[in-house]
Amino acid sequence: MAAVPAVTFDDVRAAAARLEGVAHRTPVLTSRTLNSRVGAQVFIKCENFQRVGAFKFRGAYNAAARLAPEQLAKGIAAYSSGNHAQATALAARELGTSAVILMPEDAPRSKREATAGYGAEIVTYDRYTEDRTALGEALAEDRGLALIPPYDHPHVIAGQGTAALELLEETGPLDALVVPVGGGGLIAGSATAAKALHPGIRIVGVEPEAGDDTKRSLEGGTRVTLPVPRTIADGQALSTPGELTFALNQRLVDAIALVGDAEIVDAMRFAFERLKIVLEPSGATALAALLAGRVDRLPPRVGIIASGGNIDSDRFTELLGT
């Protein structure tokens, strides 16, 4: 078996330098109401205010910016349900190249429109019957494009880790960091940064109950594959963890909490009514885990990553009306 490439704290710091002046340094919110309700001091890293509305821009730009000029000129490709699609499209525009994005046919309309708005060409597929990884690799090879995966790539992971780096630079030491888990890139990068700065910090991932592939994989010691989950958290509707992300998360992640769709909606409502911010379902799962009491032994000082806010008004009001 080929060696899995390492992602180090130096990689995260180099990504932070590369992103300076390009990505937003997103705000960190606190709420006395939230603190009282969960019994801890909570610091919320608001990646819903990142460019493209989600943390994904960090990893996509870092990976694209590291390509050789001759490859960058040929263009880049990605596969994504939405946020990485937008991130890659914007990264391509910022770097003066083109992007082709493979998106599922049922991707949220707002995310497809935003991806096209950044100038990308969109190719669709059926997420329930087709393998997006195989399709994406074939698309990139056929057109001579550099493929930037949504999570299973060292440069993407390093870029995502800059969210936690910024959070900890602002808050100082935290006892725990709670992070949404889809393919595992955000938590792998965040844990790499957090445990380098504060080795005793507890790293807790959060998955939707219908898509607990990372939890099952970590418990079993090997990657498992589930049927494509059906959950409102479309950004976390994945079947299996990434190879690289799983290897990192086996070493760095302490626990995985699960939340149901109703708990995610409750967190979205709390964020809107009490924090005055809009979160998409996947962006609200870490908050949902705290509000629903899904994190065991919650320590005094906790950071969470609100990973994105890309949801259109019709879908937002539909969910909050349920």
Residue pairs with C-beta under 8 A, 6 or more apart in sequence:
4 243
4 244
4 247
5 154
5 244
6 154
7 154
7 157
7 158
7 161
7 188
7 189
7 192
7 244
7 248
8 192
8 196
9 192
9 193
9 196
9 197
11 154
11 155
11 158
11 161
11 192
12 158
12 161
12 162
12 165
12 189
12 192
12 193
12 196
13 165
14 158
15 58
15 62
15 155
15 158
15 159
15 161
15 162
16 162
16 165
16 166
18 61
18 62
18 65
18 66
18 159
19 58
19 61
19 62
19 159
19 162
22 61
22 94
23 50
23 51
23 57
23 58
23 61
23 162
24 49
24 50
24 51
25 166
26 45
26 46
26 47
26 48
26 49
26 50
26 163
26 166
27 46
27 49
28 43
28 44
28 45
28 46
28 167
28 170
28 171
29 43
29 44
29 46
29 275
29 277
30 41
30 42
30 43
30 44
31 42
31 44
31 274
31 275
33 274
34 42
34 44
34 270
34 274
34 275
34 290
34 291
35 41
35 42
37 291
38 290
38 291
38 293
38 298
38 302
39 298
40 290
40 298
40 299
40 300
40 301
40 302
41 300
41 301
41 302
42 290
42 302
42 303
42 304
43 167
43 170
43 171
43 174
43 301
43 302
43 303
43 304
44 275
44 287
44 303
44 304
44 305
44 306
45 163
45 164
45 166
45 167
45 303
45 304
45 305
45 306
46 277
46 306
47 54
47 55
47 163
47 283
47 305
47 306
47 307
47 308
48 54
48 277
48 278
48 279
48 280
48 283
48 306
48 307
48 308
48 309
49 309
50 56
50 57
50 58
50 308
51 57
51 87
51 90
52 83
52 86
52 87
52 90
52 114
52 118
52 310
53 83
53 86
53 114
53 280
53 308
53 309
53 310
54 83
54 86
54 87
54 235
54 280
54 283
54 307
54 308
54 309
54 310
55 83
55 160
55 163
55 186
55 305
55 307
55 308
56 80
56 83
56 84
56 86
56 87
56 150
56 160
56 308
57 86
57 87
57 90
57 91
58 87
58 159
58 160
58 162
58 163
59 84
59 87
59 151
59 153
59 155
59 156
59 157
59 158
59 159
59 160
59 185
59 189
60 78
60 84
60 87
60 88
60 90
60 91
60 148
60 156
60 159
61 87
61 90
61 91
61 94
61 95
61 159
62 155
62 156
62 158
62 159
62 162
63 91
63 148
63 153
63 155
63 156
63 159
64 72
64 76
64 88
64 91
64 92
64 95
64 97
64 146
64 148
65 91
65 95
66 155
67 76
67 146
71 146
72 95
72 96
72 97
72 146
73 97
74 97
74 144
74 145
74 146
75 92
75 97
75 98
75 99
75 100
75 143
75 144
75 145
75 146
76 88
76 91
76 92
76 97
76 98
76 99
76 100
76 145
76 146
76 147
76 148
77 88
77 99
77 100
77 101
77 102
77 136
77 139
77 140
77 143
77 145
77 146
77 147
77 148
78 84
78 85
78 88
78 99
78 101
78 102
78 136
78 147
78 148
78 149
78 150
79 85
79 101
79 102
79 103
79 132
79 133
79 135
79 136
79 149
79 150
80 87
80 88
80 101
80 102
80 103
80 150
81 103
81 104
81 107
81 108
81 111
81 127
81 234
81 235
81 237
82 103
82 107
82 108
82 111
82 112
82 115
82 234
82 235
82 310
83 111
83 235
83 282
83 308
83 310
84 150
84 151
85 101
85 103
85 107
85 111
85 112
85 115
85 120
85 122
86 111
86 114
86 115
86 118
86 310
88 99
88 101
88 120
88 148
89 99
89 101
89 115
89 116
89 118
89 119
89 120
90 118
91 99
91 148
92 98
92 99
92 118
92 119
92 120
93 99
93 118
93 119
98 119
98 120
98 121
99 118
99 119
99 120
99 121
100 120
100 121
100 122
100 123
100 139
100 143
100 145
101 115
101 120
101 121
101 122
101 123
102 123
102 124
102 125
102 132
102 135
102 136
102 139
103 111
103 112
103 115
103 122
103 123
103 124
103 125
104 124
104 125
104 126
104 127
104 132
105 124
105 125
105 126
105 127
106 127
107 124
107 234
108 234
108 310
108 311
108 312
108 315
109 312
110 310
110 311
110 312
110 315
111 310
112 122
114 310
115 122
116 122
123 139
125 132
125 135
127 228
127 237
128 228
133 149
136 147
136 149
137 147
139 145
140 146
140 147
148 156
149 156
149 242
150 156
150 182
150 183
150 185
151 157
151 160
151 182
151 183
151 184
151 185
151 186
151 188
151 242
151 245
152 183
152 184
152 185
152 242
152 243
152 244
152 245
153 185
153 244
154 244
156 185
157 185
157 188
157 189
157 192
157 244
157 245
157 248
158 189
158 192
159 189
160 185
160 186
160 188
160 189
160 190
161 188
161 189
161 190
161 191
161 192
161 193
162 189
162 193
163 186
163 189
163 190
163 305
164 177
164 179
164 189
164 190
164 191
164 193
164 194
164 303
164 305
165 193
165 197
167 174
167 177
167 303
167 305
168 174
168 193
168 194
168 197
168 198
168 303
171 301
171 303
173 197
173 198
173 201
173 301
174 194
174 198
174 201
174 301
174 302
174 303
175 200
175 201
175 202
175 299
175 300
175 301
175 302
176 201
176 202
176 203
176 204
176 295
176 298
176 299
176 301
176 302
176 303
177 190
177 191
177 194
177 201
177 202
177 203
177 204
177 302
177 303
177 304
177 305
178 204
178 205
178 206
178 257
178 286
178 289
178 290
178 295
178 302
178 303
178 304
178 305
179 186
179 187
179 190
179 191
179 203
179 204
179 205
179 206
179 286
179 304
179 305
179 307
180 186
180 187
180 205
180 206
180 207
180 235
180 236
180 282
180 283
180 285
180 286
180 305
180 307
181 187
181 205
181 206
181 207
181 214
181 236
181 256
182 235
182 236
182 237
182 238
182 282
183 238
183 241
183 242
183 245
184 205
184 214
184 241
184 242
184 245
184 246
184 248
184 249
185 242
185 245
186 305
186 307
187 203
187 205
187 245
187 249
187 253
188 244
188 245
188 248
188 249
188 252
190 203
190 305
191 203
191 248
191 249
191 252
191 253
192 248
192 252
194 201
194 203
195 201
195 203
195 252
202 254
202 255
202 299
203 252
203 253
203 254
203 255
204 253
204 254
204 255
204 256
204 257
204 289
204 295
205 214
205 215
205 249
205 253
205 255
205 256
205 257
206 256
206 257
206 258
206 259
206 285
206 286
206 288
206 289
206 294
207 213
207 214
207 215
207 236
207 256
207 257
207 258
207 259
207 285
208 229
208 231
208 232
208 233
208 236
208 237
208 258
208 259
208 260
208 261
208 264
208 285
209 231
209 258
209 259
209 260
209 261
210 229
210 230
210 231
210 237
210 261
211 226
211 229
211 231
211 233
211 236
211 237
211 238
211 239
212 226
212 256
212 258
213 223
213 224
213 225
213 226
213 229
213 238
213 239
213 240
213 241
214 241
214 246
214 249
214 256
215 256
215 258
216 224
216 226
217 223
217 224
217 240
217 241
217 246
218 246
218 249
218 250
218 253
218 256
221 250
223 240
223 241
223 243
223 246
224 240
225 239
225 240
226 239
226 240
227 239
228 237
228 238
228 239
229 236
229 237
229 238
229 239
230 237
231 237
231 261
231 281
232 261
232 264
232 265
232 281
232 319
233 261
233 264
233 281
233 282
233 285
234 281
234 282
235 280
235 281
235 282
235 283
235 307
235 308
236 282
236 285
241 249
255 295
255 296
257 289
257 294
257 295
257 296
258 294
259 267
259 285
259 288
259 289
259 292
259 294
260 292
261 281
263 288
263 291
263 292
263 294
264 281
264 284
264 285
264 288
265 281
265 319
265 320
265 322
266 288
266 291
266 292
267 279
267 284
267 285
267 287
267 288
267 291
267 292
268 278
268 279
268 280
268 281
268 284
268 316
268 319
268 320
269 320
270 287
270 291
271 277
271 278
271 279
271 284
271 287
271 306
272 278
272 279
272 320
277 306
277 309
278 309
278 311
278 316
279 287
279 306
279 308
279 309
279 311
280 308
280 309
280 310
280 311
281 311
281 319
282 307
282 308
283 306
283 307
283 308
283 309
283 310
284 306
286 304
286 305
286 306
286 307
287 304
287 306
288 294
289 295
290 298
290 302
290 304
295 302
311 319
